[in-house]
Amino acid sequence: MPRSTAELVELLDLEDIDGNLFRGRQPDTHLQRVFGGQVAAQALIAAARTTPGLHVHSMHSYFLRPGDTSVPIVYDVEKLRDGRSFSTRRVVARQHGRPIYLLSANFQVFEEGLEHQDAMPAVRPPEEGLTLPQLFGGREGDDARAMKEWEQEWAALDVRYLGNSLQGGVTDDGERPSRAQVWVKVQGRLSDDPLEHVATFTYASDMTLISAALVPYNLRTASPGMQVASLDHTIWFHRPFRADEWWLFDQHSPSASGGRGLVLARVFSQSGELVATVAQEGLIRRRSE
């Protein structure tokens, strides 16, 4: 997986192989299946390549099958609608002749309009959050393996963990018992291309969400006996922002049932702008069950 910003940007640069047909490369990785954020970001790039001059305002997607890390992914873009203000695309990601991921995305011509937003919660700055080595340091077993995997696979991202509603670090909220907050940014500097920022954000947005659904049980995605996978993923992009500057993932899980956990995240820039909202439902199954 990309260990630097340059490698991440290169990973998301698709090959144009035919009309509305693109091919995404695979990184060197020890993962047994394609990282969900990678296929989501590459699919978004493919859709955006067919909508020049517009910006994405929402994307909705389903992870259908585990991706094979040994072969490229082909992205087939269907133009569903081209209006004066909005365009809609559907993207099917395929490997071995079978769909592994489905994306629908809506793009818009920039326009001014009514403005309001939620206030950013009071949180500690990124510098006071825990880095992943600090969070997992000295631990053994599955946590140690998770830390090693992080260093090998996702070093292009800087993550600072603030805390959760079980272990502390977030403000008390009795109505939402499953909360977690984390600062994230891309390690290096990106270009000024807005698509580069939304794509790298999309890549990173699949990193921490499911873990918020495990907070009340004091479990991690790497905990023994847990089977965890992303099922669907939605992002609404509200305002332009830079992915190489800190953004806050204010996450909470309103429900877990049927072996699934739903997580919602408000995403704020460090200056307090609500730049995106993310929703994901994931499989959180105990293997013993």
Buried (B, 14 or more C-beta within 10 A) or exposed (E): BBBEBEBBBEBBEBEEEEEBBBBBBBBEBEBEBBBBBBBBBBBBBBBBBBBEEBBBBBBBBBBBBBBBBEEBBBBBBEEEEEEEEBBBBBBBBBBEEEEBBBBBBBBBEEEEEEEEEEEBBEBBEBEEBBEBEEBBEEEEEBBBEBBEBBEBBBBBBBBBBBBBBBEEBBEEEEEEEBBBBBBBBBBBEBEEEBBBBBBBBBBBBBBBBBBBBBBBBEBBBBBEEBEBBBBBBBBBBBEEBBBBBBBBBBBBBEEBEEEBBBBBBBBBBBEEBBBBBBBBBBBBBEEEE
